[in-house]
Amino acid sequence: MPKFALLDTIASPADLRRLPRQELPRLAQQLRDFVLHSVSQTGGHLSSNLGTVELTVALHYVFNTPWDRLVWDVGHQTYPHKILTGRRERMATLRQLGGISGFPRRDESEYDTFGTAHSSTSISAALGMARAARLKGEERKAVAIIGDGAMTAGMAFEALNNAGVSHEGDNADLLVVLNDNDMSISPPVGALNRYLARLMSGQFYTAAREGAKAVLKNTPLFELARRFEEHAKGMLVPSTIFEEFGFQYVGPIDGHDLDSLIPTLENLRGRRGPHFLHVVTKKGYGYKLAEADPVNYHGPGKFDPAVGLVKPATPPKPTYTQVFGQWLCDMAEADERLIGITPAMREGSGMVEFHRRFPKRYFDVGIAEQHAVTFAAGLACEGLKPVVAIYSTFLQRGYDQLIHDVALQNLPVVFALDRAGLVGADGATHAGAYDIAFVRCIPNCSMLTPSDENECRQALTTAFRRDHPVAVRYPRGSGIGAAIEAGLNDWPWGRGVVRRRGRGVAVLAFGTVLHPALAAADSLDVTVVDMRFAKPLDEALVLEMARSHDAIVTVEEGCVDGGAGSAVGECLAAAGLAVPLLHLGLPDRFVEHGDPAKLLARCGLDAAGIEASIRQRFFPRPALSAVNA
């Protein structure tokens, strides 16, 4: 029998719902094996997807998807969902150029009811869908599946606060499923707890509960009974906080036990109003290596499942993230005022060693970017020097705090913006395309754009020694392999450096695009400048280049609209210099997932693309008739 014989019969959830219930464990095992096999061939998120196999099967088995809406928070755990919803054959293209996304996308499948990739949005979106169903007179269920990490964000609790109250006397039919994969399945999550979950989600419990309310209402026993119920449940399950939000809480139950999941979901499917189901799962479940090390198996590249992850024979070049992590430790050693802050990205932001060496000066605030920024502002008010290590795309979530709480008060907070520019397989949701534009327009804020690993270290030192907000942007992955100086050397403030002297055209490069610009310049014999600062712009150098060259080209791995090139144009306009300008950068569209080098080439930001754009604009070939004349 083929390894995936049962899974091969499932082209849609409708096929799944036709299976006898006793076949579901076998299907779940084949689905888990397929996820492991598939991710080992393409790379991608693994631990989180292995942990949601049974939950995904149960949700699609019980609910009438896509009529009933499933909204997956973040969405990096939706590979089983994609496989069961007709995309099994396309999993070989996962996160590749032209292939399917690693996250839910509405334009990819009708089963992807809401596009996600940033955390803590699911409850808000599902509540909107539930309210829409009521307004349209449609009987449908909206289900938000959110992880325990995403529940640390304020947005999730804002949505819970809104969902638990009635609107014009009407409660939304919303089910929130908390996928708790951080706590172990303790003894209460066994046969007794399964019984309690089914009892509390069933008709008898609800009818008895409401009947008791009716009988005891307006009597002295009503409040006593209410408190007894709350405290009795509280002794067994962590329900109180969700009950206070207006949800009926059920759980916790074993998220890998289909005999527990399916009856509970079936009971909840028929209930009106807001409900909260707490399921406990294990990251990496069913693959022992991932269970033992869910962090390293969170987003692996290609690997052999029989062997597991293997360290490369030759050590790779250090990544920018590692450069930041080493700098953070070195600067913390030199200055005891340094405080490191991360919104739940310790490993991703390179702060593991800093946490180990300086635990009292390390703060992981959870997936709470707004809080992270204002928390840093509070520390800065007291004379400390906070460094917020945050992905460029996630700083967008703390933008009001950046303006109102940090910049307006001119506080010395350093923002280390990892994953600036394109990020490859994670696609548009994670690309750091807008940071230059949205930082440089804020008074008191500066933006540094180092071009290699050594410049990154120097830029971070330069930023830390200022007494106002400064952001340093650097890309994902490794650089050119530049030698990194051991000291904590900084730059002259607001000064760029001419890297190549040529003629005719001056190319002003911001960040790591300096190197393809230099390669293009060798063929064109043009000048290349490493600008280093998007703000403050080295205006004297810009004006010098404009007066000594026929044209100016700006290059950046960020959005053209409002970016560093715009700053150059504003500088020239203010000086009254009318110089031909060409702005090269990311286009005014969302750049999809794929190999980073191919994406940069598509955007014209590799050496060949930069050369072609400059030739087309400033070195056009003479017309054929003119050549033959």
N, C-alpha and C positions, 0 to 999 in steps of 0.2 A: 504494500500500500504506500503510495507517495506520502512524503513527510507532511505535506500540507493539504491532504485530500479533502478534509472537511472545510478548511478555510477557503479552498479553491471554489467551493460551491456558493460562497457568499459574495455576491456582486453588489449588494445593497443591504441596509438594515431590514428591509422587508424580507429578504431571504433569511436573515438571522432570526426574525420573529416567527418564522415557520418551523424552526427547529424544536424538537422536544427539549424540555428543560434539562433532562439528564445528559444531553449532548454538550451542554454549554461548558463544563469543565474541560472537555477534550478540545473544544474550539479555543478556549482561552489559552491552553497550553500551546496549540499550534500558532496562535496569534503572537504569543510571547516569543516563541522560537523564530517566527518570521521577522519580528522587530529586531531581535538580536542579529540574525543573519543579514538583514537589510542594512542596518546601521554599520555593521562591521565592514560592509562593502563601500559605503558612501561617506561615513563619518556623520556626526550629528548628535543630537541629544539622546542619551541612552537610559541613564538611571531613572529619570522621571517617567519615561515611557514604559519601562518594565513595571513600574509601580502602579500604573493606571489600567492595566489590561482588563482585570475583572470588572472594575468600575465602568469602563467603557462598554464592555459587553452588556452589563446589566442595564445601563442607561438606554442604550439603543434597543434592548430587548423589551423593556417596560414602556418606554415612551414612543409615541408615534412620530418619530423624526422623519422628515424635517418639519412636519406641521408643528409638533412641539419643538420648542427652541432650546438648543443646548449652547451655552456660551462658556467657552473654556478660558479661564483666566491665564494670562501670559501666552499659553498655547504651545509651549515647547514640549508638552506631554500629550500631544494629539496625534502621534503617529498611529497608535491603534485605531483611533477615530478615522483617520484618513484611509487606512487599510480596509476598514469595514464599510466605508462609504464610496467604494468604486475606484479607489486610487491605488490599489495593490500593485498593479502592473507598472505604475509610474514611480514607485518608491525608489527605483534604481536611478531616478533623476533628481532625487531629493536635494534641495539647496544648491543645485547646479544651474548654470546659465540656461534659461529656457525650460527648466524643470519645475517641479512643484516646490512650494515654499515649505520651510520648516515650521511655519506658524499658520493658523487659520486665516483664510482669505475669502472674502465674499465672492470675488470674481473667479475663484477656483472651483467652488462647489456650493450647491444650495444647502448642504449640510453645515457649511461654515457660516453660521448666521451672523457672526460679528468678527471683524478683523481685530486680532490681538497680537501682542508681543511685549508690550509694557504691562506691568503688573497692576492688579487691584481695580480693574475696570469692569469686571464681569457682572458684579451685583448691580451696578448702575445701569449697564446696558440691558441686562435681563429684566430689571424693573421697568425700564422704558418699554420693552417688548410686552411685558405683562399688562401694563397700563394701556398700551395700544390695543391689545386684544380685547380688553373690556370696552374701550371706546368704540371699537369696530363691531362689537357684538359677537366675537369669535371665541369659541371654547377651545382654548389651547393652554398648555403649560409652558412656563419659561423657567429654565433651570440654569443656575450659575454654578460652575464647578471651580472652586478657588482653593489654592493651597494655603497651608498654615503660614508660610513666609509672606504671601501676598496679604494675609489678614493683618499684618503689622502696619500696613499703610493707612493713613487717615482717610483716604478716599473710600476704602471698603466700609469703614464705620460710618462715614457720611451717608453712604447708600443704605446701610442697615437702619440707620436712624430714620431715614425717609421711608423705607419700605415697610417698617413696622407700624406706621400710623395709617389710618384710613383716610381716603380722599372722598369728600362728600358722602361719608358713611360707607364707602366701598373699600374693601381690602384687595390688594393685588394678589393674583394666584402665582406666587413666586416660591420656588424651592431653591435654597442655597445649600450646596453640598460642600462641606469643608473637607478637603482631601488632606488629612493630617498625616504627613509622612516623617515627622521628626520625633514623635514619641513612640516608645515601644508599645506593643500590644500587651498590656498588663493583665493580670488575672481577671479583673472585672469584665474585660472584653472577651467573654467566653460564652458558654451556654446560657448563663443567667442574664448576661447583658443582651444577648441576641433575643431572648424572650422578652426582656423589658422593652427593647427597641420595637419589636413587632407589636407588643401590647400597646405602647404609647402612640404608635402610628396608626393603629387600627380603629375601626368603627366603634367597637365596644368602649374603648378608653375615652374616645372623644365624646360619645353620647353620654357616658357616665359622668364625665367631667362637666359637660354643659348642663346635664340634668341636675347635678349637685348644686351648680351655680344658681339655677332657677329656684330650687327648693330653699336654699339657704340665704338667698339674697334678701337684704333688709332685715336680717336677724343677727344677733351678736355672734353666732357661730360662723358667719361667712368669712370674716377676716381670719379667724382661727384656722378654718379649713384651708384657706388660700395659703397661709403661712406654712401650714403643715405640709401641703403638697410641694411647695417650693423647697422647703428644707429637706424633705424626704428625698426628692429627686436630686437635690444638691449633694446629699451624702453619697450618691452613687454615680452621678454624672455631672459634668461641668456645664449645667444648663442655665444657671441663673442669669448670666450676662445677656444671653441671647433672648431669654424670656423677657427680660426688662426692655429689650428693643421691640417687643411685640411679636416675636416669632415663637412658634411651638417647636421646641427642641426635641430631637430624637438622636439617640446615640450615647457614647460612641460605639460603632460596630466595626467588625473586621472587614476591611475593604478588599480582602482577597477571598472572602467566603461568599460565593454566589448564593448559597442557601440562606444566607443572612441578608445580602444586598437585595435580591430580587423581591422577596415578600415585603420587605420594608418599603422599597420604592413603589411597589404596586399599591400598598396602602396609602402612601403619600400622594400618588398620582390622582387619587380621587378626592383628596381633601382640598377645601377652598382656603384662601388666605395665605399668609407667609409662613413657611416652614423652614426649619434648619436641620439638616442631616449631617452628623459628624461621623465620618468614616476614617479609619486608621489604616494606612498603607505603609509599605516599606519601599524606599527607593532601591532600584536594582533588583527587585524581588524576582526570584527564580533563576538568577545568574549569580552564583556565589561570589565571583570576583567583584561584581558591581555592588552587591550587598555589603561586602567588606570595605569597599572604597568608593562610595557613591560620588564623592567630589571629583576624583580623577576620571570617573566614568560618566560624569555629567555631560560632557561634550567632546568625546574622543574623536580622533581621526580614524582612518581605516585601521583595522586590526584583525588578528586571527582569534575568533572566540575561544578556540581550544587552548590557546596560549595566553591570551590577555594582552594588556598593554606592555610594550617592550621599549625600554629606553634606546634611543638611536645610538649606533656604534660610535659616531663622532658627535661631540656636543654641538648643538646648534648655536648660531649667533645669539647673543642675548637679545631679548625682546625689549621694546620700550617700557613695557610694564615692569620688567625686571630691573631696568635702569632706574626707574622711579623708585622701586622698592629699596634698592641699595642706597640711593640718594636720601631717602626718607630716614633710614637708619643712621647714615653718616651725619646728616644735619641734626637729627635728634640728639646724637652724641655730642655735637658741638654747641647746641642751644637747647637748654632744658625747657624753654617756653614752648617748643613745638608740640602740638597735639595732632594726632592723626585721626581722621573721621572717615568712615565709609558707610554708605547706605546698603548694607548687606552684600558687599562685594569684596570681601577680604581676599579671597584667592584671585578673583578676576582683576583686582586692582593692584596685586602684588604686595599685600600688606601682612603676609603670614609671618615673615621674619620680624617685622616691626612689632607685631602683636606679641611674639615670643620674647623679644628683648625689652620692650617698653609697655608691659600690659596695663599699667595705670594711666598711660598717656594714649591708649588706643580705645576708640569708641566705635562700635558697630551699632548704629541706631535703628537697624532694620530697614525694610523697604519703605523709607520715609524721607524722600529727598527734600521736601519742604522743611521738615524738621531739621534735617542735617544742616541746611544752610543757615537757618536762624539759630540753631544750637551753636554753630561756629561763630556767629555774630556775638552771641552772649559771651563766649569764651574770650573773643577779641576785646570786648568791652572791659574785661578784667586784666588786660595786659598780656594775655597769652597769644601764641601765634598758630592758629589752626590751619591745617592743610586738609582740604576736603578732596579725597580721591574719588572721582565720580566719572562715569562714562559721559561723553559729550551728549549723547541722546537723552540721558537721564537728568542732566542739569536742566533741560527744558521743563521738567516737572517742578523745579524749584525757582522758576524765573521771577515770579513776583517777590519772593524772598531775597533773591539776588539784588533786585532793584531797591526794594523798600527797606530791608533789614540790614543789608551789607553796604551797598553803594551809597545810599542816601546818607548814611552815617559815616561813610568813608573809613570803614574798618579794615584792618590788614588781614584779610583772609586770602589764602592761596587756593585756587581751584586747579587741581591736576586733572586735565580732561583727557582721559584715555579714549581710545577708539574714535579719534577725530578723523574725519573724511569717510571714505567707503570702508565697509567692514567685511565685504565678501559674502559668505554663505548666509549670514543673518539678514542681509537685505536692507530695504528702505527703513524698516522700523527701528533698526539699530545704527544706522549711518549717522555719523556726526557731521552733518552737512551744513549746519546753520550757526555754529557757535561763534565764528568770527563776526558774522552779521549781527547776532543778537547781543554779543558782549560789547562790541566797539561802539554801539549807539548809546551806551549807558555812561553818564558822567561818573568820573572818579575811577572807572574800571580800565584796566589795561589788558592787552592780549598779546602773548608771545608765541612765535611760530618757529621752533627749532627745526633744523633741517636734517640732523642726524643724532645718533645716540649721545655723542659727547656734547653737542649743543643742547640736547634735552636736559642733561645734568646741569649745564651752565645756566640754562634758562630758568630752571627750578630754583637754583641758588639766587639768581637775580630777582626773581619774583618774591622769594621769602624775605629778602633784605629790604623790601619796600614797606612803606607804612600806609598802604592803601590796597584795595582789592586788585588782584592780578590773576589772570587765567593763563595757563600754559597748555597748549594743545599738542598731542602727539598721537600717532596712528597705532593701530593694532599690529602686532607681529614684530618681526625683526627689521632692523635698518640695514645700512650698507656695510656694517661691520667696522665702523669707525673706532679707532682706539679711544678709550675713555680715560680721561685724566682722573687721578685719584683725589685731587684736591677739590675744595669747594670754591671754584673760581666763578666769577660772574662777568657780565657784559657791561660795557658802557651803556647807560640808559638811553634807549630810543635811537640807537645807532645801527645802521645796516653795514654790510661789508661787500665791496666789489670782488667777485670771485673770478671774473674773466673780462678782460678788456677786448672789445671788438669795435665795430664801426656800424653806423647806420641805424641800428635798432638796439635799444636797451631792454632786456628782459628782467623784470622785477619779480623774483620768486619768493613766495611765502611758504615756508615749511619744507617738507620732504620732496616736493615737486622740484626743488632746486636741482636735483641730480638728473632727471630726464631733461630739464632745461639746459643744463651744461652739455649733455650729450647732443642735443639738437644744435646748440651754439657752435659746436666744432664744425658742423657742416655749413653753417650759415655765416660764421665769423662775426657774431654779434656779441655785445656786452651782456653779462649776467650778474645780477646783484642778489645776494642773500639778504633779504630785507629784515629778517629776524623779528621785527615788531609790526603787527598790524595796527596796534595803538599803544603808545604814541607812534605815529608814522614818522620816519626819518624824512621830514619834509625838505631839509636842505639837500639831502642826497637825491631825492626825487626831482627837485628843481634842477640840480646839476645835470642829471641824466637827460632831462627834457631839453635843456639848453645846448647840450653837446651831441644830441642824437636827433635823427629825423623822425623817429617814432618810438612809442613806449608800448611794451607788452607786459601785462600782469598775469601771473600764473598762481593758482591756489587750488588745493583740494577741498574746496568748500563752495557754497552757492555763490554764483556770480552776483546775483541781485543783493545789493547791500554789503557785499563782502569787502575784502582787502583791496581789490581792484577799484571798487567804488570810492574807497578812501583816497586812492591815488588820483582818480578823476576829480574829486572834490578839491584836492590840494592844488592841482593844475588850474582848475577854474578860479579858485580864490586868488591865485597869482596872476591871472589873466593870460595864461599861456595856452595857445591853441595848438596842441600837438596831437597828431593822429594816435589814437589809443586802440588797443585790442585787448579785451578781457577774456582770459581762458580760465575755466573752472567747471564746476558741476552745473549741468543744465537745469533749467526751470521745470524739472519733472522729478518724480521719485525714481531713483536708480534701483533696479531689481537686484536680486541675489545672484551670485555667481563667483567665479574665480576673480580675485581682486585685480590681477594683471589684465585680464580680458575686459573687466569693467572700466578700468582706467583707459585702456586703449579705445574702447567705445566712446568714452567721453573726451577723447583727444588729449589726454593728459600723460601719455607715454612720450618717449623721445620722438618717435615717428609722427605722432599726432601734433605735438607742439611745433615740430619743424614744418609739417604740412600747412598748419594754420598760418604760420608766419610767412611762409613762401606765398601762399595764396593771397594774403592781404598786402604784403609789402614787396614781394619779389615775383610778380606775375611773369609767366613766360611770354615772350612777344608773340603776337599773332602769326600764323603760318604764312599769310600773304606778305607780312612785313619781312619775314626771314627770307622769302624767295625773291623779294624785290631787288 
